[in-house]
Amino acid sequence: MSGRLRLGFLNRVYSPAFSPQVYQDALELFVVAEELGFDSGWVAQHHFACESGRLPSPLPLLAAAAQRTRRIALGTGIIVLPHEPTLRLAEDAAVLDLLASGRLQLGLGAGFDPQSFAGFGQDLEQRHSEYDSRIARLAQLFAGAGLNAAGQVLAPAASGLLQRTWEATSRVEQVAERGNGLIVAPNPNLPPSASLAAIERYRAAWRQPQRPARIALVRAVFPGSDASDPDASLQRDIRDYIVGKQHIGRYDGAATEAFSAELERLDILHGDPAGIALRLAHGPALGPDDQLVVQVQTRSTTLDEAIRHLQWVAREIAPALGWQPASTQASPQELTHP
């Protein structure tokens, strides 16, 4: 990794069962991460408790996080765009961005969960065409395009979000063509090297001289935890995750595959912080406009455990990669307006 590394965390807001406390815990992680100097925090959207994710509406939670923090960037990783009315999403994002003083990072994706699309009465096979039309319209709205013959436009305006829109997709050339950032997360059906290939394709396709390409690289990081321990909740959670992915056709691993091989496929880093830092250092190179985004929670991870994982990342792992806490390196404007 090269350049001035930026560090984020991703909270998928997992929980074995729903409780209002899960949202309070998510907000607490934003506060802790900001105190530790993290540059960004991201939350994932899950409808109907898919994968034990308990957050169907990320923007209201990020609005609450905006009121509890002052500097850390607030990201969606990701919102399933085919399920969203485009104009209403643009309005909500615009209001949130004002509440957060320009800290919103809007991550979007086409989605993949059949149950989610069934719940919304939508055709899973049409998700990419729906996504393409909606993201094009969203960019027009952020740019101030007229809504109708009367000349109405998005209000409040949100032109800054044109530079802070991200996409999670394998169609990386289209992301580059649109001038958006690329969120890269491990795909269990592809080798870890696929992330590097996707990043290289995206950078090669970038044609935006006025602004740099930008990557948000998501890695699962569990310092101090032994994912290979059969008695640990981490291994049970990973096995349950695999079963869930197999159920919806998103994981093609053999049932007899050794668990160590499963961990390798999922690109999960665990155990000794120094060893984790070494593996990250040998991963895809990240530049000054990119971010390393760590996921430190599974379904059973407690708040205290998640905080310890963030502390390990901020105090031992990320500094070994050249990272410095945000309070000593970059202003919020530099992060949110690259």
Secondary structure, 3 states (H helix, E strand, C coil): CCCCCEEEEEECCECCCCCCHHHHHHHHHHHHHHHHCCCEEEECCCCCCHHHECCCCHHHHHHHHHHHCCCCEEEECCEEHHHCCHHHHHHHHHHHHHHCCCCEEEEEECCCCHHHHHHCCCCHHHHHHHHHHHHHHHHHHHCCCCCCCCCCCCCCCCHHHHHCEEEECCCHHHHHHHCCEEEECCCCCCCCHHHHHHHHHHHHHCCCCCCCCCEEEEEEEEECCCCCCCCCHHHHHHHHHHHHHHHCCCCCCCCCCCHHHHHHHHCEEEECHHHHHHHHHCCCCCCCCCEEEEECCCCCCCHHHHHHHHHHHHHHHHHHCCCCCHHHCCCHHHHHCC
